Amino acid sequence: CNACHVAKGRLHNYLEGVVQRVGDDYLKLYLTKQDSLIESKDKYALSLKEAWGNMGNSHNFNYTEIQLKELIEYLR
């Protein structure tokens, strides 16, 4: 994650509070099926993609449920 995202606790950490803003279930979906959200015209996913210059990369990771839970706890 650190290749693109600022580490927790650093200045300008735009991921701070993301779990509280979008919730666990949405964050899991965003991390594993971002393309599906974009295709379904999800407003939040589209706004994030636009904010990052419509970059071609996306979050379609194959995390296990345990990995997702741990990642969300880290972000919390």
N, C-alpha and C positions, 0 to 999 in steps of 0.2 A: 504493500500500500504506500509505503514511504517514497516510492519512485515518483509518485504524482501528488501525494497528499502530505501536508504538514503534520509533523508528529504532535501527539497530544501534549498540551501544556506549553507549546511554543507560541510566540507572538503571532497574531493574525491566524489563529486556528479556526478556519471557517467550518470545521466539522464539530466544533464545540456546541453541544446542545442539539445535535441532529436527531438523536433518538427521541428526545422530548418533542421536537418539532414535528416529526413524521410518524413516530411510533415504530415499534418492533416489527410488526407484520409488513408495513410498507417498506422499511429499510431492507428486510430480507428479500422482498420482491425486487427492489431496486438493485441490490447487489447481485442477484442471480438471473434476472430477466429484464434488464433495462431495455433491450430491444423491443420486447413485447409491450412495455409501457409506452415507448415512443410510437410504435405502430398503432396503439390504441388511443393516441393523442392525449395521454395523461398530461395535464397542465403542469404539474410540478416537474416531471421528468423532462418535458419540453423546455421549461424555463431554465433548468440546470444545463441542458445541452446547449441552449442558446448563450447562456452566460459564459460558457467555456468555448465559445467560437465555433460551435457545431463540429467539434472534433470527431473524427471517425471512430475513435475508441469507445468502448462501452463496458459496462459492468455486467458480464454474463458468466460469472464465476461458478464453478462447480463445488461450492463449499458444502460440507456435511452440515446437518442440523447442529451438531455440537460446535463446529467451527463458527457458524453464524452466531450462535448464542455467545460464544466467547468474544467474538469481534464486537458484538453489540454491547456486551458488558464492559469491554475496554473503552468504547466510545461514550458510554454512559458516564 
